[in-house]
């Protein structure tokens, strides 16, 4: 119990009271009557003096209580602990099902903000601060793993690079194309300017405009530094901490440490759509018929038609936009621009294309996962035999 001065809000004359700490708040007694202050209506008016604590209670007319030095700390602790208890009681009164649903919505909301807002924004800012020469360092570390199970056809690689330069596309990076003589229907780019195109995809094409469209798409990935942004997104949490703590130099080292996982990352749907858009811009700039990009997508659509219909109902789960959606989007973008009277006709590009693609007799069948496994088994057997020969 503590002595205090009480003002009832009706008179300026203080009343001497004795304070008791009770579970619901404070009990004030002047010897004749007992007044209960409920904890939820008590406010700490001032802490400016270490020798006095002024509390207010209720609305108009507002009551006040001036507590002397000896009771200040204990009263404050009592009121603060009560606020925590009240908060817990309020939460505990919520029914379990709504509480779980509310928690799930909160987690989903925070996750959505981080994945789709905070992480991309951090990645964009981080990549701007990283010199473009850094892309070449990252790219060189991934080229070896990218072609680990593929040979490079040097003759057709030279033809591909001649084709690229004849197209006239522009880049700040040192672009180098590589021809992989594998039946996989694929192509990809790594930071710094290396683009890998598999024979299986080239054999599916019917014109040099399709190859030009493919190169323009992969070039857009390089120019827009999409792979670097993906790496930055994968370590965005560390980047945020580094920036907050002033360890900006540590960002580069962390990106280098995570660069080896680049081949496991897929470009996001937004990045793929952006590459489609910029690829179309590159084609227009060189007066190349954009029909090539539509033909390329139709080729890819034929390849994935078996599963396209099944995936269409859950396209939001895919890292890439559905091929059919990409065709629709690009078609609209082509229609929005005035087309020239005649697109580029290049006998040199046509000749290079014919040499790159080769004759129809060279066209290989589609590769299956089982084919890849069998090929890897054979390669492993040969390597093991060679090891045993060396030991003998």
Secondary structure, DSSP 8 states (H G I E B T S, - for coil): -EEEEEE-SS-SS-EEEEEEEETTEEEEE-SS-EEEEEGGGEEEEE-S-TTEEEEEESSSS-EEEEEEGGGHHHHHHHHHHHHHHHHHHHHHTS-HHHHHHHHHHHHHHHHHHIIIIIHHHHHHHHHHHS-THHHHHHHHHHHHHHTTT--B-HHHHHHHHHHHHHHT---SS--EEEEE-SS---EEE-TTSEEEEEHHHHTT--SHHHHHHHHHHHHHHHHTTHHHHHHHHHTHHHHHHHHHHT-THHHHHHHHHHGGGGGG----HHHHHHHHHHHHHHHHHTT--THHHHHHHHHHHHHHHHHHHHHGGGGGG-SS--HHHHHHHHHHHHHTS---SS----HHHHHHHHHHH--GGG------HHHHHHHHHHHHHHHHHHHHHHH-
